Amino acid sequence: MTHVTAIHQFHHGVDIGDGVTNSMLFIRKLLRSMGFESEIFAVNIPSRLQSVVKPYHGLEAYSADTTRLLQHHSMGHELGEWINKLAIPRVLVYHNITPSEFFSPGSDYRRYAELGREQLRQWRESFEGVIAVSEYNAEDLAELGYAREQVSVIPLLVDMDNLGTSEPPRPALSQTLHPSLQVRPALLFVGRIVENKRQHLLLEMLWYLHRMSERNQQPLPMLIIAGGGDTTPYGHFIRQRAHQLHLDDSLIMPGKVDDELLQALYQHSDAFVCASAHEGFGMPLLEAMVAGCPVVAMNTSNIPHTLGEGGLVLNEQDPATMAAAVGLLLEDAELRRSVQEGQQRSLGRYQPSLLAEQLKSWLHTTLNITPPGSTTDVQGS
């Protein structure tokens, strides 16, 4: 067996609430529980994470004899040459790159999306092993020339033990966001306001749902779109589109919210709705399931893999069809209960103990590495 005592991680940037950052924190917890030395290294480190994440150049001090590096990749960056010169053998952990055509020509997002995919092509022979955090990401790597049988899918993304721990009262939503949330159904979407998330389709769905509710003399649902980007051109378009559809008083865009309010939104919304065209995983879908919020989503990218047997997954990319499904979910208590039960069963795939065993097995079979410690308890940090 290879005598590796340290498995560190690298990603270009980290941030509070960022999906890749949360993934690295969770993996670090698993690795430390196995007895490995494990640290996170990054370039751009916000002040709130400087006690948790180390500057990237610290990796230059480690040798190949006892150390491996998990290199997380979700966007291109300027450190390609530097990381190629490191002495430490590397493993790719791929989180997906949003296709560049979703971004405006000439924008930094588009440039780094294109660079990120080109770097993946260049690095095909550079890794001792490859982990994709979803089936969709594994398929994406295969299209980039990676041998599919060499890519292992392990959803090392989030510590389920840290999700859905608070139970704020529903009136807090009406006090914080809108008084009508006391009496009107709340539909929720969480995610950056950007073209590939297709929040405009959610507005069109809401318009159809209002027509249905009016005919049935039911309260008109409200739509909450939580996430950064509300001041971007697409964010302004969303507000303009809401005005065109006469939905101004039915749309709430609070921007990026803190953890406490986010949990309140998940736990007390009547449904989570998603019309996104591209999700490498779709962490808000998982967060909604943990909170017991039933999910209605269009069948794209990794969404059906993330939901498993949970949620209502719609093959038609049609706002009217989505409105009908949401309407049924709001009216039919038995359907709602069935969806929630399926979501709870699906969450079993993401339990920390199961993922710890998958990671340990992968280290053994792929890298010939046995953990220095014997414990598999992942309760510690």
Secondary structure, 3 states (H helix, E strand, C coil): CECCCEEEEEEEECCCCCHHHHHHHHHHHHHHHCCCECCEEEEECCHHHCCCEEEHHHHHHCCCCCEEEEEEECCCCCCHHHHHCCCCCEEEEECCCCCHHHCCCCCHHHHHHHHHHHHHHHCCCCEEEEEECCHHHHHHHHHCCCCHHHEEECCCCCCHHHCCCCCCCCHHHHHHCCHHHHCCCEEEEECCCCHHHCHHHHHHHHHHHHHHHHHCCCCCCEEEEECCCCCCHHHHHHHHHHHHCCCHHHEEEEECCCHHHHHHHHHHCCEEEECCCCCCCCHHHHHHHHCCCCEEEECCCCHHHHHCCCCEEECCCCHHHHHHHHHHHHHCHHHHHHHHHHHHHHHHHHCHHHHHHHHHHHHHHHHCECCCCCCCCCCCC
